[in-house]
């Protein structure tokens, strides 16, 4: 009997130590549970972390604005209200001018996998960007990236002339400048306001990822989708860490977080593309019209891309007050071009292959004192 009690006691002690060893923490993402940045970037990410750590890392994920307002995630990290959070830099432009300046290049890129890799590598290595993260109080550990934005419209868009006078929701000043060039009216509102704007008629078109036809039910208020590439959005961390939390992690725990970032970045892009295709087919099934960009609109985009690459240096210097803007922007452009080449002969539909590539070329190369 005594021996049996001893075994029970040891088992209880073992359970207590194991439970105590688990590192519980809060993670916050501002989108609903169906969005890829939430589902693959946080919910699946949390399960992956628990699995590879054997339960030693135990995140509690908050979605939407239940815990923090959409623009409060960076402050929430600084105050250690949450320990990990998604934060779009567009919400805090005065505090994150470098990240916002880099986003001005988004109109020129359409390779989502290359973007997510390049943004991560640049953001964790470029000294100007690293200094900004340090000042912000966040530790950056991986990117998000949308698929190329398209136009959702209330009326048919069959030519460049049809965009004249149209009120178009945009994200970033570069695409807004393109809208102005084609004599449209750029409207700067959040993606969460697209549906109501289109529904009320205060918007004629909105620019965002194709999956929003289904995810945000835009098919109901915008029956015409034009597949004109108006840029990729990525600004700010998918996983920003509280400095207090990060500096308290062991080397092994940091390694698990790096692996989870590499895996989840790949998972986001692979599934984002699938959801884009599914949403387009869904909208067609509801009777919506989905068309390729008319030739004159596509030509306008390509012409403007060339011009914006020349103008972006002045924009970074004058609007965002970045010192040595050419050196910083060229570093990002070079990193993106490197990843386009690196991915040419790779299976970009394989999450495992992409995770291995991200680990070998980005996360395994981070210094041991990263974020310290």
C-alpha positions as a Markdown table, in Angstrom:
| # | Residue | x | y | z |
|---|---|---|---|---|
| 1 | Unk | 0.0 | 0.0 | 0.0 |
| 2 | Unk | 2.8 | 2.4 | 0.9 |
| 3 | Unk | 4.6 | 1.6 | -2.4 |
| 4 | Unk | 1.4 | 2.3 | -4.3 |
| 5 | Unk | 1.0 | 5.7 | -2.5 |
| 6 | Unk | 4.6 | 6.5 | -3.3 |
| 7 | Unk | 4.0 | 5.8 | -7.0 |
| 8 | Unk | 0.9 | 8.0 | -7.0 |
| 9 | Unk | 2.8 | 10.7 | -5.2 |
| 10 | Unk | 5.7 | 10.6 | -7.7 |
| 11 | Unk | 3.2 | 10.7 | -10.6 |
| 12 | Unk | 1.6 | 13.8 | -9.1 |
| 13 | Unk | 4.9 | 15.5 | -8.6 |
| 14 | Unk | 5.9 | 14.6 | -12.2 |
| 15 | Unk | 2.6 | 16.0 | -13.6 |
| 16 | Unk | 3.0 | 19.2 | -11.5 |
| 17 | Unk | 6.5 | 19.8 | -12.8 |
| 18 | Unk | 5.4 | 19.1 | -16.4 |
| 19 | Unk | 2.5 | 21.4 | -16.1 |
| 20 | Unk | 4.6 | 24.1 | -14.5 |
| 21 | Unk | 7.2 | 23.8 | -17.3 |
| 22 | Unk | 4.6 | 24.7 | -20.0 |
| 23 | Unk | 5.1 | 28.3 | -21.1 |
| 24 | Unk | 1.6 | 29.8 | -21.4 |
| 25 | Unk | 1.3 | 33.1 | -23.4 |
| 26 | Unk | -1.2 | 35.2 | -25.3 |
| 27 | Unk | -1.1 | 35.7 | -29.1 |
| 28 | Unk | -3.3 | 38.2 | -30.9 |
| 29 | Unk | -4.4 | 38.7 | -34.6 |
| 30 | Unk | -6.9 | 41.2 | -35.7 |
| 31 | Unk | -8.7 | 39.2 | -38.4 |
| 32 | Unk | -11.5 | 36.7 | -38.0 |
| 33 | Unk | -10.8 | 33.0 | -37.7 |
| 34 | Unk | -11.3 | 32.2 | -41.4 |
| 35 | Unk | -8.7 | 34.7 | -42.7 |
| 36 | Unk | -5.4 | 33.0 | -43.8 |
| 37 | Unk | -3.3 | 35.3 | -41.6 |
| 38 | Unk | -5.4 | 34.0 | -38.7 |
| 39 | Unk | -6.1 | 30.4 | -39.6 |
| 40 | Unk | -2.7 | 29.5 | -40.9 |
| 41 | Unk | -0.7 | 32.2 | -39.2 |
| 42 | Unk | -2.1 | 31.8 | -35.7 |
| 43 | Unk | -4.5 | 28.9 | -35.2 |
| 44 | Unk | -2.5 | 26.3 | -37.1 |
| 45 | Unk | 0.7 | 28.0 | -36.0 |
| 46 | Unk | -0.4 | 27.5 | -32.3 |
| 47 | Unk | -1.1 | 23.8 | -32.9 |
| 48 | Unk | 2.3 | 23.4 | -34.7 |
| 49 | Unk | 4.1 | 25.1 | -31.8 |
| 50 | Unk | 2.5 | 22.8 | -29.3 |
| 51 | Unk | 3.4 | 19.8 | -31.3 |
| 52 | Unk | 7.0 | 20.5 | -32.0 |
| 53 | Unk | 7.6 | 21.7 | -28.4 |
| 54 | Unk | 5.9 | 18.7 | -26.9 |
| 55 | Unk | 3.4 | 21.0 | -25.1 |
| 56 | Unk | 6.1 | 23.2 | -23.6 |
| 57 | Unk | 4.9 | 26.2 | -25.6 |
| 58 | Unk | 1.2 | 26.8 | -25.0 |
| 59 | Unk | -0.3 | 29.8 | -26.8 |
| 60 | Unk | -3.8 | 31.1 | -26.3 |
| 61 | Unk | -4.9 | 32.8 | -29.5 |
| 62 | Unk | -7.2 | 35.8 | -29.5 |
| 63 | Unk | -8.8 | 36.8 | -32.9 |
| 64 | Unk | -10.5 | 39.9 | -34.1 |
| 65 | Unk | -10.7 | 42.8 | -31.7 |
| 66 | Unk | -11.8 | 40.8 | -28.6 |
| 67 | Unk | -8.6 | 41.6 | -26.7 |
| 68 | Unk | -7.0 | 44.5 | -28.6 |
| 69 | Unk | -8.3 | 47.1 | -31.1 |
| 70 | Unk | -6.9 | 46.7 | -34.6 |
| 71 | Unk | -4.5 | 49.6 | -34.2 |
| 72 | Unk | -3.4 | 48.6 | -30.6 |
| 73 | Unk | -1.4 | 45.5 | -31.2 |
| 74 | Unk | 2.1 | 47.2 | -31.1 |
| 75 | Unk | 1.2 | 49.0 | -27.8 |
| 76 | Unk | -0.2 | 45.7 | -26.5 |
| 77 | Unk | 3.2 | 44.1 | -27.1 |
| 78 | Unk | 5.1 | 47.0 | -25.5 |
| 79 | Unk | 2.9 | 46.7 | -22.4 |
| 80 | Unk | 3.2 | 42.9 | -22.5 |
| 81 | Unk | -0.6 | 42.5 | -22.6 |
| 82 | Unk | 0.1 | 40.0 | -25.3 |
| 83 | Unk | 3.4 | 38.3 | -26.0 |
| 84 | Unk | 3.0 | 37.7 | -29.8 |
| 85 | Unk | 0.9 | 39.7 | -32.2 |
| 86 | Unk | 0.2 | 40.5 | -35.9 |
| 87 | Unk | 0.7 | 44.2 | -36.6 |
| 88 | Unk | 0.0 | 46.0 | -39.9 |
| 89 | Unk | 2.4 | 48.9 | -40.0 |
| 90 | Unk | -0.1 | 51.0 | -41.8 |
| 91 | Unk | -1.8 | 51.6 | -38.4 |
| 92 | Unk | 1.3 | 53.3 | -37.0 |
| 93 | Unk | 3.0 | 55.1 | -39.9 |
| 94 | Unk | 4.7 | 57.7 | -37.7 |
| 95 | Unk | 6.3 | 54.9 | -35.6 |
| 96 | Unk | 7.1 | 52.6 | -38.4 |
| 97 | Unk | 8.1 | 54.8 | -41.4 |
| 98 | Unk | 10.7 | 52.3 | -42.8 |
| 99 | Unk | 8.2 | 49.5 | -42.9 |
| 100 | Unk | 5.6 | 51.7 | -44.6 |
| 101 | Unk | 8.2 | 53.1 | -47.1 |
| 102 | Unk | 9.1 | 49.5 | -48.1 |
| 103 | Unk | 5.4 | 48.8 | -48.7 |
| 104 | Unk | 5.3 | 51.5 | -51.3 |
| 105 | Unk | 7.1 | 49.0 | -53.5 |
| 106 | Unk | 4.2 | 46.6 | -53.2 |
| 107 | Unk | 2.5 | 47.8 | -56.4 |
| 108 | Unk | 5.4 | 46.4 | -58.4 |
| 109 | Unk | 5.4 | 42.8 | -57.1 |
| 110 | Unk | 3.2 | 39.9 | -57.7 |
| 111 | Unk | 5.2 | 36.8 | -56.6 |
| 112 | Unk | 3.6 | 36.1 | -53.2 |
| 113 | Unk | 6.1 | 33.4 | -52.1 |
| 114 | Unk | 9.1 | 35.5 | -53.0 |
| 115 | Unk | 7.6 | 38.5 | -51.2 |
| 116 | Unk | 7.0 | 36.7 | -47.9 |
| 117 | Unk | 10.6 | 35.4 | -48.0 |
| 118 | Unk | 12.2 | 38.6 | -49.0 |
| 119 | Unk | 10.3 | 40.7 | -46.5 |
| 120 | Unk | 11.3 | 38.3 | -43.7 |
| 121 | Unk | 15.0 | 38.2 | -44.7 |
| 122 | Unk | 15.2 | 42.0 | -45.2 |
| 123 | Unk | 13.3 | 42.8 | -42.0 |
| 124 | Unk | 15.5 | 40.6 | -39.8 |
| 125 | Unk | 18.8 | 41.7 | -41.4 |
| 126 | Unk | 18.7 | 45.3 | -42.8 |
| 127 | Unk | 20.2 | 47.6 | -40.1 |
| 128 | Unk | 17.8 | 50.5 | -40.8 |
| 129 | Unk | 14.7 | 48.2 | -40.5 |
| 130 | Unk | 16.2 | 46.5 | -37.4 |
| 131 | Unk | 16.8 | 49.8 | -35.7 |
| 132 | Unk | 13.1 | 50.6 | -36.3 |
| 133 | Unk | 11.9 | 47.4 | -34.7 |
| 134 | Unk | 14.2 | 48.0 | -31.7 |
| 135 | Unk | 12.8 | 51.5 | -31.2 |
| 136 | Unk | 9.2 | 50.2 | -31.5 |
| 137 | Unk | 9.7 | 47.7 | -28.8 |
| 138 | Unk | 8.8 | 44.7 | -31.0 |
| 139 | Unk | 10.9 | 41.7 | -31.9 |
| 140 | Unk | 10.2 | 40.8 | -35.6 |
| 141 | Unk | 10.0 | 37.1 | -36.4 |
| 142 | Unk | 8.4 | 36.6 | -39.8 |
| 143 | Unk | 6.3 | 38.1 | -42.5 |
| 144 | Unk | 2.8 | 37.8 | -44.0 |
| 145 | Unk | 2.0 | 38.6 | -47.6 |
| 146 | Unk | -1.3 | 38.9 | -49.4 |
| 147 | Unk | -1.8 | 37.6 | -52.9 |
| 148 | Unk | -1.8 | 40.3 | -55.6 |
| 149 | Unk | -4.7 | 42.7 | -55.1 |
| 150 | Unk | -7.5 | 42.9 | -57.7 |
| 151 | Unk | -10.5 | 45.2 | -58.2 |
| 152 | Unk | -14.0 | 44.4 | -56.9 |
| 153 | Unk | -16.5 | 46.7 | -58.6 |
| 154 | Unk | -20.2 | 47.5 | -58.5 |
| 155 | Unk | -20.3 | 48.1 | -62.3 |
| 156 | Unk | -18.6 | 46.5 | -65.3 |
| 157 | Unk | -15.0 | 47.8 | -66.0 |
| 158 | Unk | -14.3 | 47.1 | -69.6 |
| 159 | Unk | -11.7 | 49.8 | -70.3 |
| 160 | Unk | -9.4 | 52.4 | -68.7 |
| 161 | Unk | -12.1 | 55.0 | -69.4 |
| 162 | Unk | -14.5 | 53.1 | -67.1 |
| 163 | Unk | -12.2 | 53.9 | -64.1 |
| 164 | Unk | -12.6 | 57.6 | -64.6 |
| 165 | Unk | -14.4 | 59.2 | -61.6 |
| 166 | Unk | -14.7 | 55.8 | -59.8 |
| 167 | Unk | -14.2 | 55.9 | -56.0 |
| 168 | Unk | -11.7 | 53.1 | -55.3 |
| 169 | Unk | -10.5 | 51.8 | -52.0 |
| 170 | Unk | -6.7 | 51.6 | -51.9 |
| 171 | Unk | -4.0 | 50.5 | -49.5 |
| 172 | Unk | -0.9 | 52.6 | -49.7 |
| 173 | Unk | 0.0 | 55.9 | -51.5 |
| 174 | Unk | 1.6 | 54.2 | -54.6 |
| 175 | Unk | -1.6 | 52.5 | -55.7 |
| 176 | Unk | -3.5 | 55.7 | -54.8 |
| 177 | Unk | -1.3 | 57.6 | -57.2 |
| 178 | Unk | -2.1 | 55.1 | -59.9 |
| 179 | Unk | -5.8 | 55.5 | -59.3 |
| 180 | Unk | -5.4 | 59.3 | -59.5 |
| 181 | Unk | -3.4 | 58.9 | -62.8 |
| 182 | Unk | -6.3 | 57.0 | -64.4 |
| 183 | Unk | -8.6 | 59.8 | -63.1 |
| 184 | Unk | -10.2 | 57.7 | -60.4 |
| 185 | Unk | -10.7 | 58.8 | -56.8 |
| 186 | Unk | -8.5 | 57.0 | -54.2 |
| 187 | Unk | -10.3 | 56.3 | -50.9 |
| 188 | Unk | -8.2 | 55.3 | -47.9 |
| 189 | Unk | -10.3 | 53.1 | -45.6 |
| 190 | Unk | -9.6 | 49.8 | -43.9 |
| 191 | Unk | -10.3 | 46.5 | -45.5 |
| 192 | Unk | -13.0 | 45.9 | -42.9 |
| 193 | Unk | -15.0 | 48.8 | -44.4 |
| 194 | Unk | -15.0 | 47.6 | -48.0 |
| 195 | Unk | -18.3 | 45.8 | -47.8 |
| 196 | Unk | -20.3 | 48.6 | -46.3 |
| 197 | Unk | -18.7 | 51.1 | -48.6 |
| 198 | Unk | -19.6 | 49.1 | -51.7 |
| 199 | Unk | -23.0 | 48.3 | -50.3 |
| 200 | Unk | -23.9 | 52.0 | -49.6 |
| 201 | Unk | -22.3 | 53.2 | -52.9 |
| 202 | Unk | -19.7 | 55.4 | -51.2 |
| 203 | Unk | -17.2 | 53.1 | -53.0 |
| 204 | Unk | -17.4 | 52.0 | -56.7 |
| 205 | Unk | -14.5 | 49.6 | -56.5 |
| 206 | Unk | -12.2 | 48.2 | -53.8 |
| 207 | Unk | -8.7 | 46.7 | -54.1 |
| 208 | Unk | -7.9 | 43.6 | -52.1 |
| 209 | Unk | -7.2 | 39.9 | -52.4 |
| 210 | Unk | -9.6 | 37.6 | -54.4 |
| 211 | Unk | -10.4 | 35.5 | -51.4 |
| 212 | Unk | -12.4 | 38.4 | -50.0 |
| 213 | Unk | -15.1 | 37.7 | -52.5 |
| 214 | Unk | -16.0 | 34.8 | -50.2 |
| 215 | Unk | -14.2 | 35.6 | -46.9 |
| 216 | Unk | -15.8 | 39.1 | -46.6 |
| 217 | Unk | -18.8 | 38.3 | -48.8 |
| 218 | Unk | -17.9 | 41.0 | -51.4 |
| 219 | Unk | -19.6 | 39.0 | -54.1 |
| 220 | Unk | -22.9 | 40.3 | -52.7 |
| 221 | Unk | -22.0 | 44.0 | -53.2 |
| 222 | Unk | -19.4 | 43.8 | -56.0 |
| 223 | Unk | -20.6 | 41.6 | -58.8 |
| 224 | Unk | -17.7 | 42.5 | -61.2 |
| 225 | Unk | -14.2 | 41.4 | -60.4 |
| 226 | Unk | -11.3 | 42.6 | -62.6 |
| 227 | Unk | -8.1 | 40.6 | -62.2 |
| 228 | Unk | -5.8 | 43.7 | -62.5 |
| 229 | Unk | -2.7 | 43.3 | -60.3 |
| 230 | Unk | -2.6 | 46.2 | -58.0 |
| 231 | Unk | 0.1 | 45.0 | -55.6 |
| 232 | Unk | 0.9 | 42.8 | -52.7 |
| 233 | Unk | 0.6 | 43.9 | -49.1 |
| 234 | Unk | 3.0 | 42.8 | -46.3 |
| 235 | Unk | 3.9 | 45.8 | -44.0 |
| 236 | Unk | 4.6 | 44.9 | -40.4 |
| 237 | Unk | 5.2 | 41.6 | -38.7 |
| 238 | Unk | 3.0 | 38.5 | -38.8 |
| 239 | Unk | 4.6 | 37.6 | -35.5 |
| 240 | Unk | 5.8 | 40.5 | -33.4 |
| 241 | Unk | 7.1 | 39.6 | -30.0 |
| 242 | Unk | 7.1 | 41.4 | -26.7 |
| 243 | Unk | 10.7 | 42.2 | -25.8 |
| 244 | Unk | 10.2 | 41.0 | -22.3 |
| 245 | Unk | 8.8 | 37.7 | -23.5 |
| 246 | Unk | 11.4 | 37.1 | -26.2 |
| 247 | Unk | 14.4 | 37.8 | -23.9 |
| 248 | Unk | 13.0 | 35.4 | -21.3 |
| 249 | Unk | 12.9 | 32.5 | -23.8 |
| 250 | Unk | 15.5 | 29.7 | -23.9 |
| 251 | Unk | 17.5 | 29.0 | -27.0 |
| 252 | Unk | 15.4 | 25.9 | -27.7 |
| 253 | Unk | 12.2 | 27.9 | -27.3 |
| 254 | Unk | 13.4 | 30.5 | -29.8 |
| 255 | Unk | 14.3 | 27.7 | -32.2 |
| 256 | Unk | 10.8 | 26.3 | -32.0 |
| 257 | Unk | 9.4 | 29.8 | -32.7 |
| 258 | Unk | 11.7 | 30.2 | -35.8 |
| 259 | Unk | 10.5 | 26.8 | -37.1 |
| 260 | Unk | 6.9 | 27.7 | -36.5 |
| 261 | Unk | 7.4 | 31.0 | -38.4 |
| 262 | Unk | 9.1 | 29.2 | -41.4 |
| 263 | Unk | 6.4 | 26.6 | -41.5 |
| 264 | Unk | 3.5 | 29.0 | -41.2 |
| 265 | Unk | 4.8 | 31.5 | -43.8 |
| 266 | Unk | 4.8 | 28.7 | -46.3 |
| 267 | Unk | 1.4 | 27.5 | -45.1 |
| 268 | Unk | -0.1 | 31.0 | -45.4 |
| 269 | Unk | 1.0 | 31.4 | -49.1 |
| 270 | Unk | 0.2 | 27.9 | -50.3 |
| 271 | Unk | -3.3 | 28.0 | -48.8 |
| 272 | Unk | -3.9 | 31.7 | -49.7 |
| 273 | Unk | -3.5 | 30.8 | -53.4 |
| 274 | Unk | -6.0 | 27.9 | -52.9 |
| 275 | Unk | -8.5 | 30.1 | -51.2 |
| 276 | Unk | -8.2 | 32.8 | -53.9 |
| 277 | Unk | -9.0 | 30.2 | -56.6 |
| 278 | Unk | -11.9 | 28.8 | -54.6 |
| 279 | Unk | -13.3 | 32.3 | -53.9 |
| 280 | Unk | -13.2 | 33.2 | -57.6 |
| 281 | Unk | -15.1 | 30.0 | -58.5 |
| 282 | Unk | -17.6 | 30.6 | -55.7 |
| 283 | Unk | -18.3 | 34.1 | -57.0 |
| 284 | Unk | -18.7 | 32.8 | -60.5 |
| 285 | Unk | -21.2 | 30.2 | -59.2 |
| 286 | Unk | -23.2 | 33.1 | -57.6 |
| 287 | Unk | -23.4 | 34.7 | -61.1 |
| 288 | Unk | -20.6 | 37.2 | -60.6 |
| 289 | Unk | -18.4 | 38.3 | -63.6 |
| 290 | Unk | -14.7 | 37.7 | -63.2 |
| 291 | Unk | -12.6 | 39.0 | -66.0 |
| 292 | Unk | -8.9 | 39.6 | -66.9 |
| 293 | Unk | -7.7 | 43.2 | -66.9 |
| 294 | Unk | -8.6 | 45.0 | -70.2 |
| 295 | Unk | -5.4 | 45.6 | -72.2 |
| 296 | Unk | -5.4 | 49.3 | -71.7 |
| 297 | Unk | -5.7 | 48.9 | -67.9 |
| 298 | Unk | -2.9 | 46.3 | -67.8 |
| 299 | Unk | -0.7 | 48.6 | -69.9 |
| 300 | Unk | -1.4 | 51.5 | -67.5 |
| 301 | Unk | -0.3 | 49.3 | -64.6 |
| 302 | Unk | 2.9 | 48.3 | -66.2 |
| 303 | Unk | 3.8 | 51.8 | -67.3 |
| 304 | Unk | 3.1 | 53.1 | -63.8 |
| 305 | Unk | 5.2 | 50.4 | -62.2 |
| 306 | Unk | 8.2 | 51.6 | -64.1 |
| 307 | Unk | 7.6 | 55.2 | -63.0 |
| 308 | Unk | 6.9 | 54.3 | -59.4 |
| 309 | Unk | 10.2 | 52.6 | -59.0 |
| 310 | Unk | 11.9 | 55.8 | -60.0 |
| 311 | Unk | 9.7 | 57.9 | -57.7 |
| 312 | Unk | 9.8 | 55.7 | -54.6 |
| 313 | Unk | 13.2 | 57.0 | -53.5 |
| 314 | Unk | 11.9 | 60.5 | -53.3 |
| 315 | Unk | 8.8 | 59.3 | -51.5 |
| 316 | Unk | 10.9 | 57.4 | -48.9 |
| 317 | Unk | 13.0 | 60.5 | -48.3 |
| 318 | Unk | 10.3 | 63.2 | -48.4 |
| 319 | Unk | 7.2 | 61.5 | -46.9 |
| 320 | Unk | 8.8 | 58.9 | -44.6 |
| 321 | Unk | 12.0 | 60.9 | -43.8 |
| 322 | Unk | 14.3 | 57.9 | -44.3 |
| 323 | Unk | 18.0 | 58.6 | -44.5 |
| 324 | Unk | 19.9 | 56.8 | -47.3 |
| 325 | Unk | 16.6 | 55.7 | -48.9 |
| 326 | Unk | 18.2 | 54.4 | -52.1 |
| 327 | Unk | 20.5 | 52.0 | -50.2 |
| 328 | Unk | 17.7 | 50.7 | -48.0 |
| 329 | Unk | 15.2 | 50.3 | -50.8 |
| 330 | Unk | 17.7 | 48.7 | -53.2 |
| 331 | Unk | 18.6 | 46.2 | -50.4 |
| 332 | Unk | 14.9 | 45.2 | -50.4 |
| 333 | Unk | 14.6 | 45.1 | -54.2 |
| 334 | Unk | 17.7 | 43.0 | -54.4 |
| 335 | Unk | 16.5 | 40.6 | -51.8 |
| 336 | Unk | 13.2 | 40.2 | -53.6 |
| 337 | Unk | 14.9 | 39.5 | -57.0 |
| 338 | Unk | 17.2 | 37.0 | -55.3 |
| 339 | Unk | 14.2 | 35.1 | -54.0 |
| 340 | Unk | 12.4 | 35.1 | -57.4 |
| 341 | Unk | 15.5 | 33.4 | -58.8 |
| 342 | Unk | 15.8 | 31.0 | -55.9 |
| 343 | Unk | 12.2 | 29.8 | -56.2 |
| 344 | Unk | 12.3 | 29.3 | -60.0 |
| 345 | Unk | 13.0 | 25.6 | -59.8 |
| 346 | Unk | 11.4 | 24.9 | -56.5 |
| 347 | Unk | 8.0 | 23.3 | -55.7 |
| 348 | Unk | 6.3 | 26.4 | -54.3 |
| 349 | Unk | 3.1 | 24.3 | -53.6 |
| 350 | Unk | 4.9 | 22.2 | -51.0 |
| 351 | Unk | 4.7 | 23.6 | -47.5 |
| 352 | Unk | 7.5 | 21.3 | -46.3 |
| 353 | Unk | 9.8 | 22.3 | -49.1 |
| 354 | Unk | 9.2 | 26.0 | -48.6 |
| 355 | Unk | 9.7 | 25.6 | -44.8 |
| 356 | Unk | 13.1 | 23.9 | -45.3 |
| 357 | Unk | 14.1 | 26.7 | -47.8 |
| 358 | Unk | 13.1 | 29.4 | -45.4 |
| 359 | Unk | 14.9 | 27.8 | -42.5 |
| 360 | Unk | 18.1 | 27.3 | -44.5 |
| 361 | Unk | 18.2 | 30.7 | -46.0 |
| 362 | Unk | 16.7 | 32.9 | -43.4 |
| 363 | Unk | 16.1 | 31.6 | -39.9 |
| 364 | Unk | 19.1 | 29.4 | -39.5 |
| 365 | Unk | 21.3 | 32.4 | -40.4 |
| 366 | Unk | 20.0 | 34.7 | -37.7 |
| 367 | Unk | 22.7 | 35.5 | -35.1 |
| 368 | Unk | 22.4 | 33.8 | -31.7 |
| 369 | Unk | 21.7 | 37.1 | -30.0 |
| 370 | Unk | 18.9 | 38.1 | -32.4 |
| 371 | Unk | 16.4 | 40.4 | -30.7 |
| 372 | Unk | 18.5 | 40.8 | -27.6 |
